[in-house]
Amino acid sequence: MMSLSDAVNGFSGEVAWNCADRSLFGACQLETGDQVQVVSSYFGNVIIKVKGKRLAITRDAAERIKLA
């Protein structure tokens, strides 16, 4: 398993574990099993595409999301 903050541009994977504060994601919650694609990554901060939407996630939150 690797954290989302370690993923590189273009990486696609499945959320294996998410212990980030759920209030950070608003109406687009990340659930175990969701497919995510990394659109951009910069110093651990990432922009991902999930469920047809793009989310910007800070490094602190991305470190708490593990990918399979």
DSSP file (Angstrom, degrees, kcal/mol; ACC not computed):
  #  RESIDUE AA STRUCTURE BP1 BP2  ACC     N-H-->O    O-->H-N    N-H-->O    O-->H-N    TCO  KAPPA ALPHA  PHI   PSI    X-CA   Y-CA   Z-CA
    1    1 A M              0   0    0      0, 0.0     2,-0.3     0, 0.0    67,-0.2   0.000 360.0 360.0 360.0 144.1    0.0    0.0    0.0
    2    2 A M  E     -A   67   0A   0     65,-1.6    65,-3.5     2,-0.0     2,-0.2  -0.949 360.0-108.8-131.4 156.3    1.1    3.5   -0.7
    3    3 A S  E >   -A   66   0A   0     -2,-0.3     3,-1.5    63,-0.2     4,-0.4  -0.489  26.2-118.4 -82.2 155.6   -0.3    6.9    0.4
    4    4 A L  G >  S+     0   0    0     61,-2.6     3,-1.2    58,-1.1    59,-0.2   0.801 112.7  65.2 -60.8 -30.6   -2.0    9.2   -2.1
    5    5 A S  G 3  S+     0   0    0     57,-0.8    -1,-0.3    60,-0.3    39,-0.2   0.718 100.0  52.6 -67.7 -19.3    0.7   11.8   -1.4
    6    6 A D  G <  S+     0   0    0     -3,-1.5    -1,-0.3    56,-0.2    -2,-0.2   0.515  86.4 108.4 -91.5  -6.3    3.3    9.5   -2.9
    7    7 A A    <   -     0   0    0     -3,-1.2     2,-0.2    -4,-0.4    37,-0.1  -0.369  60.7-138.4 -73.8 150.8    1.4    8.9   -6.2
    8    8 A V    >   -     0   0    0      1,-0.1     3,-2.2    -2,-0.1    30,-0.3  -0.638  36.6 -69.8-106.4 165.1    2.7   10.4   -9.4
    9    9 A N  T 3  S+     0   0    0      1,-0.3    30,-0.2    -2,-0.2    -1,-0.1  -0.231 120.7  20.1 -52.6 135.6    0.8   12.2  -12.3
   10   10 A G  T 3  S+     0   0    0     28,-2.7    -1,-0.3     1,-0.3     2,-0.1   0.310  86.5 143.8  86.9  -8.5   -1.3    9.7  -14.3
   11   11 A F    <   -     0   0    0     -3,-2.2    27,-3.0    27,-0.1     2,-0.4  -0.420  30.5-165.3 -65.7 135.6   -1.4    7.1  -11.5
   12   12 A S  E     +C   37   0B   0     25,-0.2     2,-0.3    -2,-0.1    25,-0.2  -0.979  23.5 136.9-120.4 137.6   -4.7    5.2  -11.3
   13   13 A G  E     -C   36   0B   0     23,-2.4    23,-3.1    -2,-0.4     2,-0.4  -0.938  46.9 -93.9-162.6-176.4   -5.6    3.1   -8.3
   14   14 A E  E     -C   35   0B   0     -2,-0.3    54,-2.8    21,-0.2     2,-0.5  -0.909  37.4-112.8-115.7 138.0   -8.2    2.0   -5.8
   15   15 A V  E     +B   67   0A   0     19,-2.6    18,-3.1    -2,-0.4    52,-0.2  -0.571  35.1 174.6 -70.2 120.7   -8.7    3.5   -2.4
   16   16 A A  E     +     0   0A   0     50,-2.8     2,-0.3    -2,-0.5    51,-0.2   0.742  67.3   2.2 -96.9 -29.2   -7.7    0.8    0.2
   17   17 A W  E     -B   66   0A   0     49,-1.6    49,-3.2    14,-0.1     2,-0.4  -0.949  57.1-170.0-161.9 135.2   -8.1    2.9    3.3
   18   18 A N  E     +B   65   0A   0     -2,-0.3    47,-0.2    47,-0.2    14,-0.1  -0.938  20.1 155.7-134.8 110.6   -9.2    6.4    4.2
   19   19 A C        +     0   0    0     45,-2.1    46,-0.1    -2,-0.4     2,-0.1   0.166  39.1 122.6-117.4  17.5   -8.7    7.9    7.6
   20   20 A A  S    S-     0   0    0     44,-0.2     2,-0.3     1,-0.1    41,-0.1  -0.422  82.4 -81.6 -72.5 154.7   -8.6   11.6    6.5
   21   21 A D    >   -     0   0    0      1,-0.2     3,-2.0    -2,-0.1     4,-0.3  -0.422  38.5-145.8 -59.5 116.6  -11.2   13.9    8.0
   22   22 A R  G >  S+     0   0    0     -2,-0.3     3,-1.3     1,-0.3     4,-0.3   0.727  92.4  70.6 -62.0 -23.4  -14.4   13.3    6.0
   23   23 A S  G >  S+     0   0    0      1,-0.2     3,-0.6     2,-0.2    -1,-0.3   0.689  85.6  70.3 -68.9 -15.5  -15.5   16.9    6.3
   24   24 A L  G <  S+     0   0    0     -3,-2.0    -1,-0.2     1,-0.2    -2,-0.2   0.749  95.9  52.2 -69.5 -23.6  -12.6   17.8    3.9
   25   25 A F  G X  S-     0   0    0     -3,-1.3     3,-1.8    -4,-0.3    -1,-0.2   0.488  83.0-167.1 -98.7  -3.7  -14.3   16.2    0.9
   26   26 A G  T <   -     0   0    0     -3,-0.6    -1,-0.2    -4,-0.3     3,-0.1  -0.279  69.8  -9.3  58.3-130.5  -17.7   17.8    1.0
   27   27 A A  T 3  S+     0   0    0      1,-0.2     2,-0.8     2,-0.0    -1,-0.3   0.599 127.7  70.1 -79.1 -11.9  -20.3   16.2   -1.2
   28   28 A C  S <  S-     0   0    0     -3,-1.8    -1,-0.2     2,-0.0     2,-0.2  -0.710  72.2-173.3-109.3  80.4  -17.7   13.9   -2.9
   29   29 A Q        -     0   0    0     -2,-0.8     2,-0.6    -3,-0.1    -7,-0.0  -0.474  21.3-130.8 -75.2 140.9  -16.7   11.4   -0.2
   30   30 A L        -     0   0    0     -2,-0.2     2,-0.3    -8,-0.1    -1,-0.1  -0.833  30.8-173.8 -91.2 123.6  -13.8    9.0   -0.9
   31   31 A E    >   -     0   0    0     -2,-0.6     3,-2.0   -14,-0.0   -16,-0.3  -0.815  35.9 -85.6-115.7 156.8  -14.8    5.5    0.1
   32   32 A T  T 3  S+     0   0    0     -2,-0.3   -16,-0.2     1,-0.3     3,-0.1  -0.399 117.2  27.0 -57.5 130.6  -12.9    2.2    0.2
   33   33 A G  T 3  S+     0   0    0    -18,-3.1    -1,-0.3     1,-0.3   -17,-0.1   0.231  85.3 138.1  98.2 -13.5  -12.9    0.7   -3.3
   34   34 A D    <   -     0   0    0     -3,-2.0   -19,-2.6   -19,-0.1     2,-0.5  -0.409  53.8-126.1 -65.0 139.4  -13.3    4.0   -5.2
   35   35 A Q  E     -C   14   0B   0    -21,-0.2    16,-0.5    -3,-0.1     2,-0.3  -0.763  32.2-174.1 -86.6 129.6  -11.1    4.3   -8.3
   36   36 A V  E     -C   13   0B   0    -23,-3.1   -23,-2.4    -2,-0.5     2,-0.4  -0.932  15.0-158.8-125.4 149.9   -9.0    7.4   -8.4
   37   37 A Q  E     -CD  12  49B   0     12,-1.7    12,-2.7    -2,-0.3     2,-0.6  -0.998  20.8-130.3-126.4 129.8   -6.7    9.0  -11.0
   38   38 A V  E     + D   0  48B   0    -27,-3.0   -28,-2.7    -2,-0.4    10,-0.2  -0.700  25.4 177.4 -81.0 117.6   -4.0   11.4  -10.1
   39   39 A V  E     -     0   0B   0      8,-2.9     2,-0.3    -2,-0.6     9,-0.2   0.859  69.5  -2.9 -85.3 -41.6   -4.3   14.4  -12.4
   40   40 A S  E     - D   0  47B   0      7,-1.6     7,-2.7   -31,-0.1     2,-0.4  -0.994  57.9-167.0-152.7 147.0   -1.5   16.4  -10.8
   41   41 A S  E     + D   0  46B   0     -2,-0.3     2,-0.4     5,-0.2     5,-0.2  -0.993   9.7 172.0-139.5 130.6    0.9   16.0   -7.9
   42   42 A Y  E >  S- D   0  45B   0      3,-2.9     3,-1.9    -2,-0.4    -2,-0.0  -0.900  73.7 -28.8-144.5 109.0    3.1   18.8   -6.4
   43   43 A F  T 3  S-     0   0    0     -2,-0.4    16,-0.1     1,-0.3     3,-0.1   0.835 125.4 -48.2  52.2  38.4    5.1   18.3   -3.2
   44   44 A G  T 3  S+     0   0    0      1,-0.3     2,-0.3   -39,-0.2    -1,-0.3   0.158 114.0 116.0  91.5 -19.4    2.6   15.8   -1.9
   45   45 A N  E <   -D   42   0B   0     -3,-1.9    -3,-2.9    17,-0.1    -1,-0.3  -0.671  50.3-166.7 -78.7 138.2   -0.5   17.9   -2.6
   46   46 A V  E     -DE  41  57B   0     11,-2.4    11,-3.4    -2,-0.3     2,-0.5  -0.929  27.7-151.5-132.1 152.2   -2.6   16.2   -5.2
   47   47 A I  E     -DE  40  56B   0     -7,-2.7    -8,-2.9    -2,-0.3    -7,-1.6  -0.994  30.4-175.4-114.8 124.7   -5.5   16.8   -7.6
   48   48 A I  E     -DE  38  55B   0      7,-2.8     7,-2.6    -2,-0.5     2,-0.5  -0.828  24.6-136.4-120.8 158.7   -7.4   13.6   -8.3
   49   49 A K  E     +DE  37  54B   0    -12,-2.7   -12,-1.7    -2,-0.3     2,-0.3  -0.975  36.2 157.0-112.7 122.3  -10.3   12.6  -10.5
   50   50 A V  E >   - E   0  53B   0      3,-2.8     3,-2.0    -2,-0.5   -14,-0.1  -0.991  63.9  -0.6-147.4 136.4  -12.9   10.5   -8.7
   51   51 A K  T 3  S-     0   0    0    -16,-0.5     3,-0.1    -2,-0.3    -1,-0.1   0.827 129.2 -57.9  53.9  35.0  -16.6    9.9   -9.5
   52   52 A G  T 3  S+     0   0    0      1,-0.3     2,-0.3     0, 0.0    -1,-0.3   0.538 120.1  99.0  77.0   6.4  -16.3   12.3  -12.5
   53   53 A K  E <   -E   50   0B   0     -3,-2.0    -3,-2.8     2,-0.0     2,-0.4  -0.846  67.9-128.3-122.4 159.6  -15.2   15.1  -10.3
   54   54 A R  E     -E   49   0B   0     -2,-0.3     2,-0.4    -5,-0.2    -5,-0.2  -0.914  23.3-170.9-109.0 136.2  -11.8   16.7   -9.5
   55   55 A L  E     -E   48   0B   0     -7,-2.6    -7,-2.8    -2,-0.4     2,-0.5  -0.980  16.5-144.8-126.1 137.0  -10.6   17.2   -5.9
   56   56 A A  E     -E   47   0B   0     -2,-0.4     2,-0.4    -9,-0.2    -9,-0.2  -0.894  23.4-170.2 -97.4 129.0   -7.6   19.1   -4.6
   57   57 A I  E     -E   46   0B   0    -11,-3.4   -11,-2.4    -2,-0.5    -2,-0.0  -0.977  17.5-127.3-127.0 130.4   -6.2   17.4   -1.5
   58   58 A T     >  -     0   0    0     -2,-0.4     4,-2.7   -13,-0.2     5,-0.2  -0.246  29.0-108.8 -69.8 162.0   -3.5   18.7    0.8
   59   59 A R  H  > S+     0   0    0      1,-0.2     4,-2.1     2,-0.2   -54,-0.2   0.895 117.4  55.8 -59.0 -42.4   -0.5   16.7    1.6
   60   60 A D  H  4 S+     0   0    0      1,-0.2     4,-0.4     2,-0.2    -1,-0.2   0.920 113.7  39.6 -58.9 -45.2   -1.6   16.1    5.2
   61   61 A A  H >4 S+     0   0    0      1,-0.2     3,-1.2     2,-0.2     4,-0.3   0.889 112.7  55.9 -71.0 -39.1   -4.9   14.6    4.1
   62   62 A A  H >< S+     0   0    0     -4,-2.7     3,-1.2     1,-0.3   -58,-1.1   0.822  99.8  60.2 -64.3 -31.3   -3.3   12.7    1.2
   63   63 A E  T 3< S+     0   0    0     -4,-2.1    -1,-0.3     1,-0.2    -2,-0.2   0.724 102.4  53.9 -67.8 -20.5   -0.9   11.0    3.6
   64   64 A R  T <  S+     0   0    0     -3,-1.2   -45,-2.1    -4,-0.4     2,-0.6   0.419  93.1  82.2 -93.9  -0.1   -3.9    9.5    5.4
   65   65 A I  E <   - B   0  18A   0     -3,-1.2   -61,-2.6    -4,-0.3     2,-0.4  -0.932  67.1-159.4-109.2 120.7   -5.4    8.0    2.2
   66   66 A K  E     -AB   3  17A   0    -49,-3.2   -50,-2.8    -2,-0.6   -49,-1.6  -0.804   1.1-152.4-104.8 140.4   -3.9    4.6    1.2
   67   67 A L  E      AB   2  15A   0    -65,-3.5   -65,-1.6    -2,-0.4   -52,-0.2  -0.850 360.0 360.0-111.9 145.7   -4.1    3.2   -2.3
   68   68 A A              0   0    0    -54,-2.8   -53,-0.1    -2,-0.4    -1,-0.1   0.436 360.0 360.0 -87.3 360.0   -4.0   -0.5   -3.3
